[in-house]
Amino acid sequence: KSEIAAAFEVKTLRRGVLLAVSSTPEFFSEQDLHFLEAIAKWMGIVIHRTELIERMKHEAVEQGRRLATEEVVTIMAHDLGNYLSPLKGRIELLERRACQEGREQDIRDANTVKRTLGLLERVIVDLLDVAHLNQGIFAINVQPMNLMDLVQEVVAAFRTAEKPIRFHTPVEVVFTADPDRLRQLLENVLTNAVKHAPKQTPIVVEVHIERRMDGPWMILTVSNQGPGLPPELLTTFFHPFVEGSQSTGSGLGLYLANRIAAAHGGTLTIDSPAGQGVQMTLALPVEEEELILRMPSREVG
């Protein structure tokens, strides 16, 4: 009995062994071994190309599905926006009539509907932005902006008697960023903080400048006193369509907030010690020559 063997590899990774066996002693020659090695090498090339083709086919199918999904999402978002615009106008008309006639309950109902429409509009914007991100056309338009003014406006819109929000900053920060995108980021972060905060417990928003080795950074934190998050959720918290098991949201808001921070060269991180609520921290690099710090000219809170 005699035998010869040759290993075959795919991209330097050994994938198997070719074995030739004969019942005749010393049947195989050195040329037979070289021939078997050539076959093994050829098999490795064929397997590699076959797997590459299969992977390319799979990626093409996935890309086709993704593009089709993005197209459907974009069309639906635009259509929903077209339906919401006249509906919003009609509600505002009904609200004005209710105000003129002093119908307090109708005024409250109209305000409730307007808030709901506002939430739907935010979802539509998020859907369109996700599609734009995937298409590589997500725009950032930077300009000098007053961060304190923006934060106060957003906080005022979210603050309620049941969910009070406190805003603290030792200085008024003027720097260069995209105010519309930062507003979107803060709204999405506050939406999450308010959603998961117990009633009558304050949500705290703080802003300060941190001096690092590479220059100044603007630090904005939003924290609540909720139950916190399980550790396994923290690793996927900024993934699209992922939220806590008790949440009914889409998970798009925080995904977009994270991408907005990254587009500014910064980070959005989350910290949730057991039973101590959730703190989200936005850190943005600031050019020293573009940074203006001054004492707040009005009360902050």
C-alpha atoms as a printed R data frame, in Angstrom:
    type eleno elety resid chain resno       x      y       z
1   ATOM     1    CA   LYS     A     1   0.000  0.000   0.000
2   ATOM     2    CA   SER     A     2   1.188  3.537  -0.797
3   ATOM     3    CA   GLU     A     3  -0.294  7.018  -0.584
4   ATOM     4    CA   ILE     A     4   0.513 10.665  -1.260
5   ATOM     5    CA   ALA     A     5  -1.205 13.807   0.091
6   ATOM     6    CA   ALA     A     6  -1.329 17.515  -0.769
7   ATOM     7    CA   ALA     A     7  -3.021 20.239   1.249
8   ATOM     8    CA   PHE     A     8  -5.136 22.810  -0.562
9   ATOM     9    CA   GLU     A     9  -5.516 26.365   0.676
10  ATOM    10    CA   VAL     A    10  -7.898 29.242   0.056
11  ATOM    11    CA   LYS     A    11  -6.204 32.628   0.587
12  ATOM    12    CA   THR     A    12  -3.435 31.046   2.733
13  ATOM    13    CA   LEU     A    13  -6.019 29.277   4.905
14  ATOM    14    CA   ARG     A    14  -5.773 25.482   4.812
15  ATOM    15    CA   ARG     A    15  -9.167 24.101   3.838
16  ATOM    16    CA   GLY     A    16  -8.494 20.406   3.258
17  ATOM    17    CA   VAL     A    17  -6.182 17.651   2.056
18  ATOM    18    CA   LEU     A    18  -6.185 15.650  -1.182
19  ATOM    19    CA   LEU     A    19  -5.216 12.042  -0.612
20  ATOM    20    CA   ALA     A    20  -4.332  9.468  -3.286
21  ATOM    21    CA   VAL     A    21  -4.064  5.810  -2.207
22  ATOM    22    CA   SER     A    22  -2.894  2.680  -4.047
23  ATOM    23    CA   SER     A    23  -2.771 -0.909  -2.905
24  ATOM    24    CA   THR     A    24   0.539 -1.272  -4.756
25  ATOM    25    CA   PRO     A    25   3.618 -0.492  -2.676
26  ATOM    26    CA   GLU     A    26   5.717  2.464  -3.891
27  ATOM    27    CA   PHE     A    27   3.209  3.099  -6.659
28  ATOM    28    CA   PHE     A    28   3.512  6.916  -6.698
29  ATOM    29    CA   SER     A    29   6.440  8.868  -8.060
30  ATOM    30    CA   GLU     A    30   7.649 12.388  -7.290
31  ATOM    31    CA   GLN     A    31   5.939 13.529 -10.468
32  ATOM    32    CA   ASP     A    32   2.645 12.124  -9.162
33  ATOM    33    CA   LEU     A    33   3.079 14.188  -5.993
34  ATOM    34    CA   HIS     A    34   3.761 17.344  -8.016
35  ATOM    35    CA   PHE     A    35   0.673 16.622 -10.092
36  ATOM    36    CA   LEU     A    36  -1.456 16.173  -6.952
37  ATOM    37    CA   GLU     A    37  -0.085 19.421  -5.530
38  ATOM    38    CA   ALA     A    38  -0.995 21.203  -8.765
39  ATOM    39    CA   ILE     A    39  -4.531 19.813  -8.532
40  ATOM    40    CA   ALA     A    40  -4.751 20.964  -4.894
41  ATOM    41    CA   LYS     A    41  -3.607 24.464  -5.860
42  ATOM    42    CA   TRP     A    42  -6.122 24.578  -8.693
43  ATOM    43    CA   MET     A    43  -8.905 23.434  -6.341
44  ATOM    44    CA   GLY     A    44  -7.993 26.223  -3.913
45  ATOM    45    CA   ILE     A    45  -8.262 28.793  -6.716
46  ATOM    46    CA   VAL     A    46 -11.610 27.413  -7.912
47  ATOM    47    CA   ILE     A    47 -13.053 27.334  -4.383
48  ATOM    48    CA   HIS     A    48 -11.863 30.886  -3.714
49  ATOM    49    CA   ARG     A    49 -13.422 32.188  -6.927
50  ATOM    50    CA   THR     A    50 -16.654 30.298  -6.292
51  ATOM    51    CA   GLU     A    51 -16.938 31.703  -2.777
52  ATOM    52    CA   LEU     A    52 -16.083 35.190  -4.059
53  ATOM    53    CA   ILE     A    53 -18.825 34.978  -6.689
54  ATOM    54    CA   GLU     A    54 -21.331 33.740  -4.105
55  ATOM    55    CA   ARG     A    55 -20.388 36.563  -1.746
56  ATOM    56    CA   MET     A    56 -20.716 39.129  -4.528
57  ATOM    57    CA   LYS     A    57 -24.113 37.720  -5.488
58  ATOM    58    CA   HIS     A    58 -25.241 37.866  -1.857
59  ATOM    59    CA   GLU     A    59 -23.977 41.433  -1.478
60  ATOM    60    CA   ALA     A    60 -25.697 42.449  -4.704
61  ATOM    61    CA   VAL     A    61 -28.989 40.979  -3.493
62  ATOM    62    CA   GLU     A    62 -28.625 42.706  -0.118
63  ATOM    63    CA   GLN     A    63 -27.729 45.992  -1.775
64  ATOM    64    CA   GLY     A    64 -30.733 45.675  -4.059
65  ATOM    65    CA   ARG     A    65 -32.998 45.037  -1.101
66  ATOM    66    CA   ARG     A    66 -31.469 47.947   0.805
67  ATOM    67    CA   LEU     A    67 -31.856 50.337  -2.117
68  ATOM    68    CA   ALA     A    68 -35.432 49.210  -2.674
69  ATOM    69    CA   THR     A    69 -36.196 49.674   1.019
70  ATOM    70    CA   GLU     A    70 -34.611 53.128   1.040
71  ATOM    71    CA   GLU     A    71 -36.641 54.111  -2.016
72  ATOM    72    CA   VAL     A    72 -39.877 52.917  -0.404
73  ATOM    73    CA   VAL     A    73 -39.018 54.696   2.860
74  ATOM    74    CA   THR     A    74 -38.219 57.931   1.024
75  ATOM    75    CA   ILE     A    75 -41.444 57.824  -0.998
76  ATOM    76    CA   MET     A    76 -43.538 57.003   2.072
77  ATOM    77    CA   ALA     A    77 -41.894 59.749   4.121
78  ATOM    78    CA   HIS     A    78 -42.564 62.331   1.409
79  ATOM    79    CA   ASP     A    79 -46.159 61.143   1.023
80  ATOM    80    CA   LEU     A    80 -46.763 61.269   4.773
81  ATOM    81    CA   GLY     A    81 -45.338 64.778   4.865
82  ATOM    82    CA   ASN     A    82 -47.699 65.814   2.074
83  ATOM    83    CA   TYR     A    83 -50.662 64.437   4.023
84  ATOM    84    CA   LEU     A    84 -49.609 66.038   7.302
85  ATOM    85    CA   SER     A    85 -49.210 69.577   5.977
86  ATOM    86    CA   PRO     A    86 -52.908 70.214   5.156
87  ATOM    87    CA   LEU     A    87 -53.961 68.319   8.285
88  ATOM    88    CA   LYS     A    88 -51.780 70.558  10.420
89  ATOM    89    CA   GLY     A    89 -53.235 73.649   8.746
90  ATOM    90    CA   ARG     A    90 -56.763 72.403   9.389
91  ATOM    91    CA   ILE     A    91 -56.037 71.777  13.070
92  ATOM    92    CA   GLU     A    92 -54.604 75.284  13.447
93  ATOM    93    CA   LEU     A    93 -57.749 76.723  11.863
94  ATOM    94    CA   LEU     A    94 -59.962 74.758  14.269
95  ATOM    95    CA   GLU     A    95 -57.794 75.929  17.161
96  ATOM    96    CA   ARG     A    96 -58.209 79.581  16.154
97  ATOM    97    CA   ARG     A    97 -61.979 79.161  15.971
98  ATOM    98    CA   ALA     A    98 -62.001 77.492  19.371
99  ATOM    99    CA   CYS     A    99 -59.972 80.374  20.815
100 ATOM   100    CA   GLN     A   100 -62.349 82.937  19.332
101 ATOM   101    CA   GLU     A   101 -65.347 81.117  20.804
102 ATOM   102    CA   GLY     A   102 -63.692 80.336  24.141
103 ATOM   103    CA   ARG     A   103 -64.012 76.543  23.867
104 ATOM   104    CA   GLU     A   104 -61.276 75.515  26.310
105 ATOM   105    CA   GLN     A   105 -61.661 71.745  25.874
106 ATOM   106    CA   ASP     A   106 -61.411 72.030  22.094
107 ATOM   107    CA   ILE     A   107 -58.303 74.197  22.490
108 ATOM   108    CA   ARG     A   108 -56.672 71.542  24.673
109 ATOM   109    CA   ASP     A   109 -57.660 68.803  22.231
110 ATOM   110    CA   ALA     A   110 -56.213 70.784  19.329
111 ATOM   111    CA   ASN     A   111 -52.928 71.271  21.210
112 ATOM   112    CA   THR     A   112 -52.763 67.527  21.883
113 ATOM   113    CA   VAL     A   113 -53.267 66.766  18.194
114 ATOM   114    CA   LYS     A   114 -50.621 69.350  17.234
115 ATOM   115    CA   ARG     A   115 -48.091 67.742  19.583
116 ATOM   116    CA   THR     A   116 -48.844 64.338  18.065
117 ATOM   117    CA   LEU     A   117 -48.420 65.756  14.568
118 ATOM   118    CA   GLY     A   118 -45.111 67.244  15.675
119 ATOM   119    CA   LEU     A   119 -43.933 63.791  16.753
120 ATOM   120    CA   LEU     A   120 -44.992 62.339  13.410
121 ATOM   121    CA   GLU     A   121 -43.115 65.094  11.591
122 ATOM   122    CA   ARG     A   122 -39.981 64.254  13.585
123 ATOM   123    CA   VAL     A   123 -40.318 60.574  12.617
124 ATOM   124    CA   ILE     A   124 -40.631 61.576   8.950
125 ATOM   125    CA   VAL     A   125 -37.518 63.746   9.183
126 ATOM   126    CA   ASP     A   126 -35.650 60.876  10.852
127 ATOM   127    CA   LEU     A   127 -36.699 58.428   8.134
128 ATOM   128    CA   LEU     A   128 -35.527 60.767   5.386
129 ATOM   129    CA   ASP     A   129 -32.243 61.441   7.160
130 ATOM   130    CA   VAL     A   130 -31.550 57.714   7.551
131 ATOM   131    CA   ALA     A   131 -32.099 57.283   3.814
132 ATOM   132    CA   HIS     A   132 -29.797 60.238   3.115
133 ATOM   133    CA   LEU     A   133 -27.133 58.800   5.407
134 ATOM   134    CA   ASN     A   134 -27.197 55.491   3.551
135 ATOM   135    CA   GLN     A   135 -26.993 57.345   0.231
136 ATOM   136    CA   GLY     A   136 -24.057 59.462   1.414
137 ATOM   137    CA   ILE     A   137 -25.865 62.804   1.042
138 ATOM   138    CA   PHE     A   138 -26.252 63.771   4.706
139 ATOM   139    CA   ALA     A   139 -25.427 67.493   4.844
140 ATOM   140    CA   ILE     A   140 -23.796 69.478   7.665
141 ATOM   141    CA   ASN     A   141 -23.908 73.270   7.296
142 ATOM   142    CA   VAL     A   142 -21.751 74.885   9.981
143 ATOM   143    CA   GLN     A   143 -22.022 78.490  11.120
144 ATOM   144    CA   PRO     A   144 -21.411 80.499  14.307
145 ATOM   145    CA   MET     A   145 -24.127 79.674  16.847
146 ATOM   146    CA   ASN     A   146 -25.046 80.348  20.460
147 ATOM   147    CA   LEU     A   147 -25.399 76.975  22.140
148 ATOM   148    CA   MET     A   148 -27.140 78.343  25.236
149 ATOM   149    CA   ASP     A   149 -29.917 79.882  23.136
150 ATOM   150    CA   LEU     A   150 -30.481 76.630  21.260
151 ATOM   151    CA   VAL     A   151 -30.528 74.477  24.403
152 ATOM   152    CA   GLN     A   152 -32.950 76.818  26.167
153 ATOM   153    CA   GLU     A   153 -35.350 76.753  23.213
154 ATOM   154    CA   VAL     A   154 -35.349 72.954  23.019
155 ATOM   155    CA   VAL     A   155 -35.604 72.515  26.799
156 ATOM   156    CA   ALA     A   156 -38.575 74.900  26.949
157 ATOM   157    CA   ALA     A   157 -40.396 72.822  24.327
158 ATOM   158    CA   PHE     A   158 -39.886 69.572  26.275
159 ATOM   159    CA   ARG     A   159 -40.355 70.800  29.848
160 ATOM   160    CA   THR     A   160 -43.638 69.820  31.565
161 ATOM   161    CA   ALA     A   161 -44.917 69.759  35.136
162 ATOM   162    CA   GLU     A   162 -44.597 65.963  35.201
163 ATOM   163    CA   LYS     A   163 -41.148 65.926  33.582
164 ATOM   164    CA   PRO     A   164 -39.218 69.035  34.741
165 ATOM   165    CA   ILE     A   165 -35.952 69.818  32.953
166 ATOM   166    CA   ARG     A   166 -33.119 71.798  34.533
167 ATOM   167    CA   PHE     A   167 -30.450 73.484  32.450
168 ATOM   168    CA   HIS     A   168 -27.091 74.494  33.920
169 ATOM   169    CA   THR     A   169 -24.136 76.185  32.241
170 ATOM   170    CA   PRO     A   170 -21.425 78.338  33.817
171 ATOM   171    CA   VAL     A   171 -20.732 80.143  30.538
172 ATOM   172    CA   GLU     A   172 -22.470 81.145  27.333
173 ATOM   173    CA   VAL     A   173 -20.836 79.169  24.515
174 ATOM   174    CA   VAL     A   174 -20.620 80.529  20.971
175 ATOM   175    CA   PHE     A   175 -18.883 78.241  18.483
176 ATOM   176    CA   THR     A   176 -19.148 76.910  14.931
177 ATOM   177    CA   ALA     A   177 -21.521 74.021  14.226
178 ATOM   178    CA   ASP     A   178 -24.736 73.165  12.387
179 ATOM   179    CA   PRO     A   179 -27.523 74.583  14.599
180 ATOM   180    CA   ASP     A   180 -30.314 72.679  12.846
181 ATOM   181    CA   ARG     A   181 -28.529 69.337  13.203
182 ATOM   182    CA   LEU     A   182 -27.598 70.011  16.836
183 ATOM   183    CA   ARG     A   183 -31.230 70.888  17.521
184 ATOM   184    CA   GLN     A   184 -32.250 67.585  15.940
185 ATOM   185    CA   LEU     A   185 -29.658 65.763  18.041
186 ATOM   186    CA   LEU     A   186 -30.778 67.392  21.293
187 ATOM   187    CA   GLU     A   187 -34.465 66.820  20.541
188 ATOM   188    CA   ASN     A   188 -33.856 63.118  19.954
189 ATOM   189    CA   VAL     A   189 -31.743 62.768  23.097
190 ATOM   190    CA   LEU     A   190 -34.313 64.638  25.208
191 ATOM   191    CA   THR     A   191 -37.135 62.568  23.719
192 ATOM   192    CA   ASN     A   192 -35.406 59.446  24.997
193 ATOM   193    CA   ALA     A   193 -34.614 60.998  28.395
194 ATOM   194    CA   VAL     A   194 -38.189 62.206  28.925
195 ATOM   195    CA   LYS     A   195 -39.684 58.914  27.753
196 ATOM   196    CA   HIS     A   196 -37.772 56.871  30.331
197 ATOM   197    CA   ALA     A   197 -37.703 59.315  33.264
198 ATOM   198    CA   PRO     A   198 -40.055 58.667  36.222
199 ATOM   199    CA   LYS     A   199 -42.702 61.327  36.790
200 ATOM   200    CA   GLN     A   200 -41.764 64.299  38.970
201 ATOM   201    CA   THR     A   201 -38.055 63.554  38.676
202 ATOM   202    CA   PRO     A   202 -35.886 66.200  37.011
203 ATOM   203    CA   ILE     A   203 -33.959 65.737  33.799
204 ATOM   204    CA   VAL     A   204 -30.707 67.683  33.935
205 ATOM   205    CA   VAL     A   205 -28.984 69.287  30.946
206 ATOM   206    CA   GLU     A   206 -25.489 70.674  31.522
207 ATOM   207    CA   VAL     A   207 -22.973 72.401  29.249
208 ATOM   208    CA   HIS     A   208 -19.315 73.164  29.888
209 ATOM   209    CA   ILE     A   209 -15.997 73.471  28.072
210 ATOM   210    CA   GLU     A   210 -13.349 70.822  28.684
211 ATOM   211    CA   ARG     A   211  -9.696 71.508  27.938
212 ATOM   212    CA   ARG     A   212  -7.975 68.478  26.419
213 ATOM   213    CA   MET     A   213  -4.550 67.836  24.949
214 ATOM   214    CA   ASP     A   214  -5.889 68.480  21.430
215 ATOM   215    CA   GLY     A   215  -7.754 71.667  22.359
216 ATOM   216    CA   PRO     A   216 -11.138 72.692  23.778
217 ATOM   217    CA   TRP     A   217 -14.168 70.427  23.611
218 ATOM   218    CA   MET     A   218 -17.790 71.377  24.174
219 ATOM   219    CA   ILE     A   219 -19.425 68.901  26.552
220 ATOM   220    CA   LEU     A   220 -23.212 68.611  26.820
221 ATOM   221    CA   THR     A   221 -24.786 66.030  29.130
222 ATOM   222    CA   VAL     A   222 -28.414 64.953  29.492
223 ATOM   223    CA   SER     A   223 -29.217 62.763  32.486
224 ATOM   224    CA   ASN     A   224 -32.340 61.354  34.079
225 ATOM   225    CA   GLN     A   225 -33.097 59.338  37.198
226 ATOM   226    CA   GLY     A   226 -34.797 56.410  35.517
227 ATOM   227    CA   PRO     A   227 -34.158 52.714  36.123
228 ATOM   228    CA   GLY     A   228 -31.145 52.660  33.820
229 ATOM   229    CA   LEU     A   229 -30.327 50.248  31.041
230 ATOM   230    CA   PRO     A   230 -29.162 46.628  31.094
231 ATOM   231    CA   PRO     A   231 -25.485 46.275  30.093
232 ATOM   232    CA   GLU     A   232 -26.308 44.164  27.033
233 ATOM   233    CA   LEU     A   233 -28.356 47.019  25.547
234 ATOM   234    CA   LEU     A   234 -25.563 49.585  25.787
235 ATOM   235    CA   THR     A   235 -23.579 48.011  22.924
236 ATOM   236    CA   THR     A   236 -26.486 48.361  20.464
237 ATOM   237    CA   PHE     A   237 -28.060 51.533  21.826
238 ATOM   238    CA   PHE     A   238 -27.129 53.665  18.811
239 ATOM   239    CA   HIS     A   239 -28.028 51.067  16.189
240 ATOM   240    CA   PRO     A   240 -31.041 51.855  13.978
241 ATOM   241    CA   PHE     A   241 -34.328 50.149  14.857
242 ATOM   242    CA   VAL     A   242 -32.997 49.024  18.255
243 ATOM   243    CA   GLU     A   243 -34.515 50.210  21.523
244 ATOM   244    CA   GLY     A   244 -35.275 48.811  24.936
245 ATOM   245    CA   SER     A   245 -37.685 45.931  25.250
246 ATOM   246    CA   GLN     A   246 -40.278 48.200  26.863
247 ATOM   247    CA   SER     A   247 -40.019 50.872  24.175
248 ATOM   248    CA   THR     A   248 -42.384 51.424  21.286
249 ATOM   249    CA   GLY     A   249 -40.016 53.718  19.376
250 ATOM   250    CA   SER     A   250 -38.216 53.014  16.138
251 ATOM   251    CA   GLY     A   251 -34.724 53.591  17.494
252 ATOM   252    CA   LEU     A   252 -33.911 55.960  14.624
253 ATOM   253    CA   GLY     A   253 -33.595 59.109  16.735
254 ATOM   254    CA   LEU     A   254 -30.538 58.110  18.726
255 ATOM   255    CA   TYR     A   255 -28.922 56.502  15.682
256 ATOM   256    CA   LEU     A   256 -29.225 59.850  13.905
257 ATOM   257    CA   ALA     A   257 -28.035 61.754  16.967
258 ATOM   258    CA   ASN     A   258 -24.915 59.600  17.041
259 ATOM   259    CA   ARG     A   259 -24.275 60.165  13.333
260 ATOM   260    CA   ILE     A   260 -24.772 63.934  13.712
261 ATOM   261    CA   ALA     A   261 -22.169 63.970  16.485
262 ATOM   262    CA   ALA     A   262 -19.770 61.975  14.294
263 ATOM   263    CA   ALA     A   263 -20.354 64.336  11.355
264 ATOM   264    CA   HIS     A   264 -19.142 67.183  13.603
265 ATOM   265    CA   GLY     A   265 -16.025 65.188  14.513
266 ATOM   266    CA   GLY     A   266 -17.408 64.424  17.970
267 ATOM   267    CA   THR     A   267 -18.935 61.589  19.944
268 ATOM   268    CA   LEU     A   268 -22.213 60.731  21.625
269 ATOM   269    CA   THR     A   269 -21.804 58.248  24.465
270 ATOM   270    CA   ILE     A   270 -24.078 56.686  27.049
271 ATOM   271    CA   ASP     A   271 -23.447 55.720  30.650
272 ATOM   272    CA   SER     A   272 -25.942 53.873  32.828
273 ATOM   273    CA   PRO     A   273 -24.747 52.672  36.237
274 ATOM   274    CA   ALA     A   274 -27.157 50.130  37.708
275 ATOM   275    CA   GLY     A   275 -30.185 51.874  39.198
276 ATOM   276    CA   GLN     A   276 -28.752 55.371  38.674
277 ATOM   277    CA   GLY     A   277 -30.520 56.455  35.518
278 ATOM   278    CA   VAL     A   278 -28.972 57.240  32.141
279 ATOM   279    CA   GLN     A   279 -26.515 59.952  31.156
280 ATOM   280    CA   MET     A   280 -25.808 60.762  27.533
281 ATOM   281    CA   THR     A   281 -22.771 62.896  26.751
282 ATOM   282    CA   LEU     A   282 -22.184 64.872  23.573
283 ATOM   283    CA   ALA     A   283 -18.549 65.895  23.060
284 ATOM   284    CA   LEU     A   284 -17.635 68.162  20.139
285 ATOM   285    CA   PRO     A   285 -14.178 69.516  19.284
286 ATOM   286    CA   VAL     A   286 -14.034 73.305  19.078
287 ATOM   287    CA   GLU     A   287 -11.513 75.451  17.235
288 ATOM   288    CA   GLU     A   288  -9.866 77.761  19.766
289 ATOM   289    CA   GLU     A   289 -10.043 80.789  17.468
290 ATOM   290    CA   GLU     A   290 -13.778 80.206  16.842
291 ATOM   291    CA   LEU     A   291 -14.746 79.729  20.497
292 ATOM   292    CA   ILE     A   292 -16.361 82.588  22.421
293 ATOM   293    CA   LEU     A   293 -17.056 82.202  26.142
294 ATOM   294    CA   ARG     A   294 -18.962 84.778  28.155
295 ATOM   295    CA   MET     A   295 -21.060 84.956  31.284
296 ATOM   296    CA   PRO     A   296 -24.765 84.285  30.623
297 ATOM   297    CA   SER     A   297 -26.559 87.569  29.963
298 ATOM   298    CA   ARG     A   298 -29.818 86.173  31.369
299 ATOM   299    CA   GLU     A   299 -31.004 83.549  33.794
300 ATOM   300    CA   VAL     A   300 -30.378 79.961  32.804
301 ATOM   301    CA   GLY     A   301 -32.665 77.228  34.047
